Structure formats: structure tokens, C-alpha cells
Amino acid sequence: MRYRRHPRTGDQISEIGVGTSSLHQAGMDEGVKALRSAYEGGVNYLDLASGDGMAFSIAGEALRDVRQKMLYQIHFGADYSKGTYGWSLDLDTVKRSVDWQLKTLKTDYIDYGFIHCQDEMSDWETYQQHGIYSFILDLQRQGVVRHIGLSSHTPAVVQRVLDEVPVDMLMFSINPAYDFGHGEFANGSVSERQAVYQRCQREKIGISVMKPFSAGQLLDAAQSPFGVALTPNQCLRYALDRPGVLTALAGVQSVAEVESLLQYETQPEDALDYSVISGLTPRDADGKCVYCNHCKPCPVGLDIGLINKYYDLAKAGDTLAAEHYRTLEKAAKDCVSCGHCDKRCPFHVQQSSRMGEIAAYFENK
């Protein structure tokens, strides 16, 4: 397992995490085995916005002896008073639910306490008016909540909340369908979604990715907006390539699914290539690098995707991006304009001329 360091909290987070939305369907025995298998495979990040309260009993049994080695996302607003998932903005209900979740998980602290499911501006206003955010802050002062998170599907709401309160982790739905305008949670334009990723990178806010497979639709050719099925590994790589992303969360129901998920860590580069999505990207995405590295190999050894990412981040105001750029063994100035990348880029980026633009930009920084 590879780990990514949270730039603000210092946590080392497994780049593959586990979601529990359908874990209850496994049953207790198989669910416990699945979570234990994930832990033994190096997964240390668990999201607990589950579809059913049984997931908490499963996690409490599976991970109580290794709790201090795990990182839990717990959502303030997720209500399990009726057994299955519900959403509540009533403060007393939230308090009872959080208390129940902690007891059932056999823990007394929360690594990332989340402002839950803020998809409309009115959600955030109600959340504050009802005192739920203040409750999270109270628990943080008591040491029960270590860091604060935010979950949302809507870029405009994300931007507003980040303007108003300090957030350490954003849970956001990221996959190539949503990013390019296809699917139930494809909120915001290409540029609006990219601006969220860049802001998180710039402000050292980590991103944990929900719905990396678009609820399974991207894995089914009949449902995929790209006309072909993507593999789970392609979807995970796409999510992990976005700026700010620390971990991609995939739901599991069995040991076999966990084992399949963990295979991501040993895949060759060609198995992770998601350039097939270029066939259905919108007009405003054409000519923009998405860091897919389909242009590799570069004859002189440039990491073209990473060079583009640092350039885009630097232009968006990330002061560390220029420093990271200068640590590269090969920089844009080393481009020999052979045109190999231009021919291979599925998004029609003229990379060879762009390398000149990037080189000039960093020379003047």
C-alpha cells in the first residue's frame, strides 16, 4: 500500500480507503473478515457514512484492537436511529447518533468529524442555525474530534463553506463521468470542479473521494457515458490523479472485493490508463491536460502529466507548486519538441508548445 501524507494534519493515509455504504449486506461474519482483510492489506482509512447501522457493529468488531492505527470519518448529520441511514439537521438527533456511533465502534474519538452532506446553500445555513457545527467545535475542543471535514457534491457549496470555516478534509464525488458533466452528481462545470481540487491542494485540505465508480455505472458499458466499461483500477487512478486527493474510497462487501481492490497497488501503468474518456469530454475540456500520462513515454524522460499539474496549480496560486516543480529531475525546458506527446494526447493538448510556455513561466517565478 502506498500512503499520502495529509499536508495539514500530518496523517499518513492509505491511497485506497474503504467505504461502508453497503457493508451491511455482507453480514457480520463476512463483513468482519472483509474489513480485517483491508486492514491487513494496508488500508487505514474508513468512511462511516453507511447505508445501515450494522456497518458500525461490523467495524467495531473487526477493528477495535487496531483502532489507533485506523482513521475514521464520522458524519454529523447521518442518523441511524431507525436502523438504516437517514439525514437529520436536528441537533439532539445528531448528538444521539454520534454517541451511538462511538459506542458501537468501541472508540472514544473521531479522527475526522464531518459537516455532512451539504449540497444546497440552505443546508449549510440550517446546519449552523441548528448548532450542529458548534457541536462539532465543542467536541474538537474536548479532544473527541481531532479534525474537521466536509462532505458535498456541489462545488459552489464547497467554496462557500471553505470561505467561512476551517476544514481539514473534503469528501467529494470524483470520477470522470461527474467531472465531465455526466451522472446524478455531475454538479458544476469542468472548471468549477477543477477549481475545488486546486483550492484544496493550495490550502492543504485533503480530499477523500466518494463514488469513484459513479455507483458502478462506469464499470458497465451499457451505463457508462463513455460507451465502454472502465475498470475499477482506471477509475481509482483517475481520482488519485486529481489535485488535493489523498485517498479514494470504494465500498466493499466481501474479502474477494477487498482483494480485488488491493490489486490496484501492483498494476502496470498501461492497466491504469484512462485516456478512453477523451471520447466524451465536453468542448471546454478539449485541449486541457488531465494528467493521464497517455503521452508517455517521453523520449527525454519528462513526466509530462506532473509538469502540467504543477503548472496549473502554480497558476491557481499554490506557492508550493513551483518548489515541487524545481525538484523534478527533468523540467519543461528539457523538452526537445519531438512531437511524440502531441500525437499521443487523446485530449488534443499541444504538449510540445505547452512545455515552452511552462518553462518560461517558471523561469520568471
Buried (B, 14 or more C-beta within 10 A) or exposed (E): EEBBEBBBBEBEBBBBBBBBBBBBBBEEEBBBBBBBBBBEBBBBBBBBBBBBBBBBBBBBBBBEEEBEEBBBBBBBBBBBEEEEBEEBBEBEBBBBBBEBBBEBBBBEBBBBBBBBBBBEEEBBEEBBEBBBBEBBBEBBEEEBBBBBBBBBBBBBBBBBBBEEBEBBBBBBBBBBBBBBBBBEBBBBBBEBBBBBBBBBBBBBBBBBBBBBBBBEBBBEEEBBBBEEBBBBBBBBBBBBBBBBBBBBBBBBBBBEBBBBBBBBBEBEEEEBBBBBBBEBBEEEBEEBBBBBBBBBEBEEEBBBBBBBBBBBBBEBEBEBBBEBBEEBEBBBEBBEEEEBBBEBBBBEBEBBEBBEEBBEBBEEE
